[in-house]
Amino acid sequence: MPFAALGFLLFAGALHATLQLVIKRSTSPLLVLWGSFVFVAVALAAPFAYVVAMEGGLPGRAVPWLLFSVAADTGYVLALSRAYERGDLSVVYPTIRGTGLLLIPFVAFALLDERVSARGGVGIALVALGVILAQMAGAESSRPRLRGEVLTCAFAGVAMSAYSVADKAALASAPLLLYLYLDFALLALTLSPFAVRRWGEFVDGWRSGVLRRNVLAAGVLTPVITTLVFLGLRRAEASYVAPVREVSIVFAAVLGRFVLGESGWARIGAAAVVVAGVVFIAGA
């Protein structure tokens, strides 16, 4: 993996863990995420118009991938929000990311004909092992207790693998900034019916200032993270990009332990396995 791609993805991982903390600490994860997409769609409307004027519209071959990505990402946001309302950051996050991680190489092979080298395969396996260990470590009471919760996390992971591969395919022809804006604008649209059902909660939270601060924080972090990931996708195979991003599990475990007071020192130790996998992938 090129060093530049590795740097983009490691930085994105740190910011992504911070974003998850913001979402988890909120009383309404779905409203925070929806509000952040609306914020980005409004704040970047003028730059979007400029990009369209200078570069033209989205290439036709990228449109199906964009729509597929938005559909998968919508499912991901809904499942992620539900999971955070019930489970711990240091359990939900590894479960979702681990599921997506294990599926991405197969989806990338099926849709993009990407093939993983032997060294890359070892790295992916180590990252997956680290994710599993991080999920299993800690107090029994902090794990998802209901089958439905586990299935929700698994569904989010499947959706993550789908939109990751779709983004990789679309960015082969789509201008980065144009694609980024359309992705967020369409997500704001597809999530609106779910957010409107909780409009009263949104208004109350916005007036109190708590929801407003979370939305603005997520609105700033989300496009920065996505841009970094897209830059990585343009420089490396999707099968390698997703595992490297999983160093965010290290940061999430630390944040969960020291900021949220969750149990699970062993999860921080398991993060070393994830780092070992990243080292293998970086050399692939």
C-alpha positions in Angstrom: 0.0 0.0 0.0 1.4 3.5 -0.9 2.6 5.5 2.1 0.3 8.4 1.3 -2.8 6.2 1.3 -1.7 4.7 4.6 -1.3 8.1 6.2 -4.7 9.3 4.9 -6.4 6.2 6.3 -4.7 6.2 9.7 -5.7 9.9 10.2 -9.2 9.0 9.1 -9.3 6.2 11.6 -8.5 8.5 14.5 -11.1 11.0 13.4 -13.7 8.3 12.8 -13.3 7.1 16.4 -13.8 10.6 17.6 -16.9 10.9 15.5 -18.3 7.7 17.0 -17.8 9.1 20.5 -19.8 12.2 19.5 -22.6 10.0 18.1 -22.6 7.6 21.0 -22.7 10.3 23.7 -25.8 11.9 22.1 -29.3 10.9 23.1 -30.3 10.6 19.4 -27.6 9.1 17.2 -29.9 9.1 14.1 -30.7 12.8 14.5 -27.1 13.7 14.9 -26.1 11.9 11.7 -29.0 13.2 9.7 -28.4 16.8 10.9 -24.7 16.5 10.0 -25.6 15.4 6.4 -28.1 18.3 6.1 -25.4 20.7 7.4 -22.9 19.5 4.8 -25.5 19.7 2.0 -26.3 23.3 2.9 -22.8 24.5 3.8 -21.2 23.1 0.6 -23.9 24.0 -1.8 -21.9 26.9 -3.3 -18.6 24.9 -3.8 -20.7 22.1 -5.3 -22.2 24.5 -7.9 -18.7 25.7 -8.7 -17.3 22.2 -9.2 -20.2 21.3 -11.5 -19.6 24.5 -13.5 -15.9 23.7 -13.8 -15.9 19.9 -14.2 -19.3 19.1 -15.4 -21.7 16.6 -13.9 -21.2 13.1 -12.6 -20.1 10.5 -15.3 -22.9 8.2 -16.3 -21.0 5.1 -15.3 -20.6 6.4 -11.8 -24.3 7.0 -11.2 -25.4 3.4 -10.5 -22.5 3.0 -8.0 -23.5 6.3 -6.2 -27.1 5.2 -5.9 -26.0 1.8 -4.6 -23.7 3.4 -2.1 -26.3 5.7 -0.8 -28.8 2.9 -0.4 -26.3 0.8 1.5 -25.1 3.8 3.6 -28.7 4.6 4.5 -29.1 1.1 5.9 -25.8 1.5 7.7 -26.8 4.7 9.4 -30.1 3.3 10.6 -28.5 0.2 12.0 -25.6 2.0 13.6 -28.0 4.5 15.3 -30.1 1.7 16.7 -27.0 -0.3 17.9 -25.6 2.8 19.7 -28.9 3.4 21.5 -28.5 -0.1 23.1 -24.9 -1.1 23.3 -21.4 0.2 24.4 -19.1 2.0 22.0 -16.3 -0.6 22.6 -18.6 -3.5 21.7 -20.8 -2.1 18.9 -18.0 -0.5 17.0 -15.8 -3.5 16.7 -18.7 -5.8 15.8 -19.8 -3.6 13.0 -16.4 -2.9 11.6 -15.3 -6.5 12.0 -18.3 -7.8 10.0 -17.7 -5.4 7.2 -14.0 -6.1 7.2 -14.5 -9.8 6.7 -16.9 -9.3 3.8 -15.2 -6.5 1.8 -12.5 -8.7 0.2 -15.2 -11.1 -1.1 -17.4 -8.2 -2.3 -14.4 -6.5 -4.0 -13.5 -9.7 -5.7 -17.1 -10.3 -6.9 -17.7 -6.7 -8.2 -14.3 -5.3 -9.0 -12.2 -8.4 -9.5 -9.7 -7.3 -6.9 -7.3 -9.9 -5.7 -5.5 -9.9 -2.3 -1.8 -10.9 -2.1 -0.6 -13.5 0.4 0.9 -10.8 2.6 -2.3 -8.7 2.4 -4.4 -11.8 3.3 -2.3 -12.3 6.4 -2.8 -8.7 7.4 -6.6 -8.9 6.9 -6.7 -12.0 8.9 -4.8 -10.4 11.8 -7.0 -7.4 11.7 -10.1 -9.6 11.8 -8.6 -11.5 14.7 -7.9 -8.3 16.6 -11.5 -7.2 16.0 -12.9 -10.4 17.3 -10.6 -10.3 20.4 -11.6 -6.7 21.1 -15.3 -7.7 20.9 -14.9 -10.7 23.2 -12.7 -9.0 25.8 -14.1 -7.1 28.8 -17.1 -7.6 31.1 -19.8 -10.0 30.1 -22.5 -7.5 30.9 -21.1 -5.0 28.3 -21.7 -7.3 25.4 -24.8 -7.1 23.2 -27.3 -9.2 25.2 -30.0 -9.8 22.7 -29.8 -11.6 19.4 -31.5 -8.7 17.7 -28.7 -6.3 18.8 -26.1 -8.6 17.3 -28.0 -8.9 14.1 -28.3 -5.1 13.9 -24.5 -4.8 14.2 -24.0 -7.5 11.6 -26.4 -5.8 9.2 -24.5 -2.5 9.6 -21.3 -4.4 8.8 -22.7 -5.8 5.7 -23.9 -2.4 4.6 -20.5 -1.0 5.3 -18.8 -3.5 3.0 -21.3 -2.7 0.2 -20.9 1.0 0.2 -17.1 0.8 0.6 -16.8 -1.2 -2.6 -19.4 0.9 -4.4 -17.4 4.1 -3.5 -14.2 2.5 -4.8 -15.9 1.7 -8.2 -17.5 5.1 -8.5 -14.3 7.0 -7.8 -12.6 5.4 -10.7 -14.4 8.0 -12.9 -16.1 10.4 -10.6 -14.6 13.7 -9.4 -13.9 13.4 -5.7 -15.6 16.6 -4.4 -18.6 16.2 -6.7 -19.1 12.6 -5.6 -18.6 13.5 -1.9 -21.2 16.3 -2.0 -23.8 14.2 -3.8 -23.3 11.3 -1.4 -24.0 13.5 1.6 -26.9 15.4 0.0 -28.6 12.2 -1.0 -28.1 10.7 2.4 -29.8 13.8 3.9 -32.7 13.1 1.6 -33.0 9.3 2.2 -32.8 9.7 6.0 -35.3 12.6 6.2 -38.4 10.4 6.5 -36.9 8.7 9.5 -35.8 12.0 11.1 -39.1 13.7 10.6 -40.8 11.1 12.7 -38.7 12.5 15.6 -39.0 16.1 14.7 -40.2 17.2 18.1 -37.1 15.6 19.7 -34.9 17.3 17.2 -36.3 20.8 17.9 -36.0 20.3 21.7 -32.5 19.1 21.4 -31.5 21.9 19.0 -33.0 24.5 21.3 -31.1 23.1 24.4 -27.8 23.4 22.4 -26.7 19.8 23.1 -27.9 18.4 19.8 -26.7 21.5 17.9 -23.2 21.1 19.2 -23.2 17.4 18.3 -24.6 18.0 14.8 -22.0 20.7 14.1 -19.1 18.5 15.3 -20.3 15.6 13.2 -20.9 17.9 10.3 -17.3 19.1 10.3 -15.8 15.6 11.0 -17.8 13.6 8.5 -16.7 15.3 5.3 -13.1 15.4 6.4 -13.1 11.7 7.3 -14.8 10.7 4.0 -12.5 12.8 1.9 -9.5 11.1 3.6 -11.0 7.7 2.9 -11.8 8.5 -0.7 -8.2 9.7 -1.2 -7.0 6.4 0.2 -9.4 4.5 -2.1 -8.0 6.2 -5.1 -4.5 5.1 -4.2 -5.1 1.5 -2.9 -7.3 -1.5 -3.3 -10.6 -1.5 -1.4 -9.6 -4.9 0.2 -6.7 -3.1 1.9 -8.3 0.2 2.6 -11.0 -1.1 5.0 -8.6 -3.1 7.2 -6.2 -0.2 7.7 -9.1 2.0 8.7 -9.8 -0.4 11.5 -7.0 1.1 13.6 -10.0 3.3 14.7 -10.9 0.4 16.9 -7.8 1.2 19.0 -8.9 4.8 19.4 -12.5 3.8 20.1 -11.4 1.3 22.8 -9.3 4.0 24.5 -12.1 6.6 24.3 -14.7 4.0 25.5 -12.4 3.2 28.5 -11.3 6.6 29.6 -14.0 9.0 28.3 -17.2 6.8 28.7 -15.9 4.7 31.6 -16.6 1.4 29.8 -14.9 -1.7 31.1 -12.4 -3.5 28.8 -8.7 -3.0 29.3 -8.2 -6.2 27.3 -9.7 -4.5 24.3 -6.9 -2.0 24.3 -4.4 -4.9 24.4 -6.2 -6.7 21.5 -5.7 -3.5 19.5 -2.0 -4.6 19.1 -3.2 -7.4 16.9 -5.0 -4.9 14.7 -1.8 -2.8 14.4 0.2 -5.9 13.4 -2.3 -6.5 10.6 -2.0 -3.0 9.4 1.8 -3.4 9.2 1.3 -6.4 7.0 -1.2 -4.6 4.8 1.1 -1.5 4.5 3.8 -3.7 3.0 1.4 -5.5 0.5 
